[in-house]
Amino acid sequence: MPVTLNTSDPDFEARFVRMLAGKREDATEVNDAVAMIIADVRARGDAALCEMTRRFDRLDLTPDRLRFSPDEIAAQVAKVGHEDRAALELAAERIRAYHAHQMPEDAEWTDRQGATLGWRWTPVSAAGLYVPGGQASYPSSVLMNAIPARVAGVERLVICVPTPGGVANPMVLLAAQLSGVDEIYRIGGAQAIAAMAYGTETIVAVDKITGPGNAYVAAAKRQVFGRVGIDMIAGPSEVLIIAAGDQHPDWLALDLLAQAEHDADAQSILITTDPGLGHAVAGVVDRILPTLSRARIAGASWRDHGTIIIVRDLDEAAALSNRIAPEHLELCVDDPESLAAQCVHAGAIFLGPYTPEAVGDYASGPNHVLPTARSARFSSGLSVMDFLKRTTIARLSPGALAAIGPAAMRLAAAEGLQAHGESIRQRLIRLNERPAP
């Protein structure tokens, strides 16, 4: 049964804090094992990748077969039915259009001292996108990672996706094709992250790695950070629904279960001002849960991490939401826009009863790669900005250097950096030697 909390109860704060502190990620120690995998890939390259793919994915490969050939991609893509293709094409179009609006503009101006300042945006040269394999092989993740990179202008995109037993997901390969990616490798795990970060004889290293994965993939991303950039370390999925007024209990229950079926460690939370609505939703969850194909996973999630919180009013709901900082926030209330203005910490917000979070996973347009485990307090979801770098630009006229140089010299002296100050002073001497116009 889910935990039920009520802000009117004297022990609410203590129980709420325990809920926030609850660790839902796999506690298995994997760092040492991942460090050994990374070292092996760095030392032996393709040979290590082939050996680990045989061990972990039951697939014999040679270096020349690490990458999907164009013919293999075409053969797999041909297996996708018309309706599935149309759905992927619609999603790709909407994701591309949304992320195009995120592109920032270069800027330049000249200030009153005569200094021309500004910045420019340029894409990373190469990005590696990790796509989980097996049951968690999601074509939507390919679209959400690859399309923003392409919109940003990344020239080279690499996808690593494991194919356990040699079985590929045709829709994953079609999603890659629709996103403009044809460099696809059938490897996974920490070894794929190592290959993209350091390179092998076959795989050329990239500049940034994005995409979700298991505990080994997450640990590998942590360990290669600095050598390459990474997007984030994603934890189990989570949704918070704030509901009040005339809401449909069945819809709310399904939205909670949509997160629960992701992972036994996922968390679904309902906050409501109406205890009767909370009770009704819990009843619907109990009724629907046994009918789900992933009932075992969803049931474990709801049993261990499901939470219903009764609050006095929506102001209190917003305050609790900001403390939770959820990955997904659904506002099923009469005036969701007003409530959204109070909810400042959330990865993505879904306004109104006709905006289920599930549509955001696929086709509404915004990215579904979002901060988890309360990291929405300080980070954002994946966007074109993850594939861009901002370079600042400055050009000082002689007059500008004369105006601001002495202050810089003074600060250099205060910090004991003599060459800093001298590099400015010599230029100012030259300026003073110039004849007056």
ZIWO-V464735 format. One record per backbone hydrogen bond with DSSP energy under -1.0 kcal/mol. CO is the residue of the C=O (numbers start at 1). NH is the residue of the N-H. E is the energy in kcal/mol with one decimal. If there is no record, write none. Layout:
co-><CO	CO>
nh-><NH	NH>
e-><E	E>
This chain:
co-><3	5	6	9	11	12	13	14	15	16	17	30	31	32	33	34	35	36	37	38	39	40	41	44	45	46	47	48	49	50	51	52	53	53	57	62	63	66	69	70	71	72	73	74	76	77	81	82	83	84	85	86	87	88	89	90	91	92	93	94	95	96	97	100	107	109	111	115	116	117	118	119	120	122	125	126	126	127	128	129	133	134	136	139	140	141	142	143	146	147	148	149	156	158	159	160	163	164	169	170	171	172	173	174	175	176	177	182	183	184	185	185	189	190	191	192	193	194	195	196	203	207	208	209	210	214	215	216	217	218	219	220	224	224	228	229	237	239	240	241	242	245	248	249	250	251	252	253	254	256	257	259	263	267	268	269	270	271	272	274	275	276	277	278	279	280	281	282	283	284	285	288	289	292	294	295	296	297	298	299	300	301	306	307	308	309	310	313	314	315	316	317	318	319	320	321	326	327	328	329	330	331	331	332	335	336	337	339	342	348	350	352	356	359	359	369	372	374	375	375	383	384	385	387	389	391	393	395	397	398	399	400	401	404	405	406	407	408	409	410	411	412	413	417	418	419	421	422	424	425	426	427	428	429>
nh-><308	310	9	12	15	16	17	18	19	20	21	34	35	36	37	38	39	40	41	42	43	44	45	47	49	50	51	52	53	54	55	56	57	59	165	65	66	186	73	74	75	76	77	78	79	80	85	86	87	88	89	90	91	92	93	94	95	96	97	98	99	100	101	103	119	117	114	111	395	109	393	107	391	389	156	207	208	158	210	160	136	137	138	143	144	145	146	147	150	151	152	154	127	129	185	131	166	167	173	174	175	176	177	178	179	181	180	184	159	68	161	187	193	194	195	196	197	198	199	206	200	229	128	231	130	218	219	220	221	222	223	224	227	228	226	209	267	269	330	271	332	247	252	253	254	255	256	257	258	260	261	262	266	239	307	241	309	243	311	278	279	280	281	282	283	284	285	286	287	288	289	291	292	295	298	299	300	301	302	303	304	305	3	270	5	272	7	317	318	319	320	321	322	323	324	325	347	348	240	350	242	333	352	244	339	340	341	342	344	329	331	355	359	363	364	382	375	377	378	379	386	387	388	124	122	120	118	116	401	402	403	404	405	408	409	410	411	412	413	414	415	417	416	421	422	423	425	426	428	429	430	431	432	433>
e-><-2.9	-2.9	-2.1	-1.7	-2.0	-3.0	-2.5	-1.8	-1.9	-2.3	-2.0	-2.6	-2.5	-1.9	-1.9	-2.7	-2.2	-2.1	-2.4	-2.4	-1.9	-3.1	-2.2	-1.4	-1.8	-2.8	-2.1	-2.6	-2.3	-1.9	-1.9	-3.3	-1.7	-1.2	-3.8	-2.6	-1.2	-2.6	-2.4	-2.4	-2.3	-2.2	-2.8	-1.8	-1.5	-1.7	-2.5	-2.6	-2.1	-2.2	-2.7	-2.4	-2.4	-2.8	-2.2	-2.2	-2.7	-2.5	-2.2	-2.4	-2.3	-1.7	-1.0	-1.0	-2.1	-3.0	-1.7	-2.5	-2.5	-2.5	-2.6	-2.1	-2.9	-2.9	-1.7	-2.3	-1.0	-2.5	-2.4	-2.2	-1.2	-1.4	-1.0	-1.8	-2.4	-1.6	-3.0	-1.7	-2.3	-2.8	-2.2	-2.4	-2.3	-3.6	-3.1	-2.5	-2.8	-1.5	-1.7	-2.2	-2.6	-2.0	-2.0	-2.9	-1.5	-3.0	-1.3	-1.1	-2.5	-2.9	-2.7	-1.2	-1.3	-2.4	-2.1	-2.2	-2.0	-2.9	-1.9	-2.9	-2.9	-2.5	-3.3	-1.1	-3.0	-2.7	-2.3	-2.2	-2.4	-2.0	-2.0	-1.9	-1.6	-1.7	-2.2	-2.6	-2.1	-2.4	-2.7	-3.3	-2.4	-1.6	-1.9	-2.6	-2.3	-2.1	-2.1	-2.4	-2.1	-1.9	-2.4	-1.5	-1.7	-2.1	-2.0	-2.7	-3.2	-2.6	-2.2	-2.1	-2.4	-2.4	-2.6	-2.1	-1.9	-2.1	-2.5	-2.0	-1.6	-2.9	-2.8	-2.0	-1.6	-1.3	-2.9	-2.7	-1.8	-2.2	-2.6	-2.5	-2.5	-2.7	-2.5	-2.6	-3.1	-2.4	-2.6	-1.6	-2.6	-2.0	-2.1	-2.4	-2.2	-1.2	-2.1	-2.8	-2.5	-1.2	-2.3	-2.9	-2.9	-1.1	-2.4	-2.0	-1.6	-2.7	-1.5	-1.2	-1.1	-2.2	-2.7	-1.4	-1.1	-2.3	-1.5	-2.8	-2.1	-1.5	-1.7	-1.3	-1.4	-1.8	-1.1	-2.1	-2.3	-2.2	-1.5	-3.2	-2.4	-2.2	-1.7	-2.3	-2.5	-1.7	-2.6	-2.3	-2.1	-2.3	-2.3	-2.0	-1.5	-2.5	-1.3	-1.6	-2.6	-2.3	-2.6	-2.5	-2.1	-2.4	-1.9	-2.2	-2.2	-1.4>
